[in-house]
Amino acid sequence: MLAEWEWHHAQHPLPKVVALTFDDGPHPAFTPQILDILKRYGVRATFFLIGARAERYPDLARASSPKGTKSATTPTRTPPISPAKIGTPFAVKSSRALTPLSG
């Protein structure tokens, strides 16, 4: 099976890509600088926003979602979380905080 995959990959090479992410924003000092650099070089990225910060800096949260850039939410607080707690009230609260800001 491995030999078959190697042959297929040699005939159809996959593009080399990197996923660029920025966590725990938006931040009033750093987010605008990051967005300017991404725009200057035509680079796409994903921003993981904290719900409370998205509520505090709604303009920056909106700016974190320009064309070609993605935004997602992280919990309003970032305590240790187990997979069993995904979908719990604080995860839902974070998602609700970001929804109206992400357009």
N, C-alpha and C positions, 0 to 999 in steps of 0.2 A: 504494500500500500504506500509506503514512504517513497519508494522509487517512482511510482506513478505520480505522486504529488510533486516530486522534484522535477520530473519531466514536464508536467503541466506548467509548473512555475517558470521553468526555463523558457517555455514557448509563450507564456503570457505573464510576464513579470508585473508585479503589483507596484503601483507608484509608492514612492517613499514619502510618508506624511508624518507630521508631528501635530499633536493636539495641544494647543497653547491655552492654558486656563489661568484665571486670576480668582482667588478666593477671598471671602470675608470682606467684601466691599458693600457699597461704594465708600470710598474714602475721599474727603474733600481735597486733600493735597495730592494724592497719588493717582486717582482715577482719571482726572483730566489729562495728566501727563502721559499716562499709558494710552489713552484713547488717541491723543495727538500722534504718538509714535506709530501706533497701529495704522492710523489713517495715512501717515506719511509714506509708509512702506507697503501699503495695500495688504496688510496682514489681517487675517480673521482670528478671532479668539472667542472663548466662552468665559463669561463672568458669572461666578457663583456669589449671589448677593445675600447678605443677612437681612431678614425681614425688617428688623428694627432700624437698621441703617438705611434700607430702602425707603422706609417711612420718613426717616429724619432728613434724607437727602433725595427727594423724589426726582429732581432735575438730573442729578447724577445717575440715578437708577435708569431713567429714560435714556440718557446719553449712552449708557452701557449697552444699548440694544440697537446700534446703527445697522444699516443693511449689511448682511454678511456676518454679523456678530450675534452671538446667542447669549441669553441670560437665563439663569436658573436660580432657585432659592436654596439657601441652607437654613437650618433652624434659627429662630430669633435669638436663642442662646445656643452655645455650642458645647453642652455637656456631653459626656460619653453617651452614645446611643447604640442600642442593640437593634438588629434587624426586626425584632418583635415590636419595637416602638415606632417604626415607620408608619405614618398615617395617624399618629396620636395627635392630641390637640395642639401641642406646640409645633409640630411639623406642619399641620394644617394651617395654623395661624401664620406661619412664615410664608406659606404659599399664597394665602389670601392677601398678605401685605404686598406681595410683588405683582400679583395679577393686574391690578388697575394701572400700575406704573409701566408695565412692559408692552402696552399697546396691543 
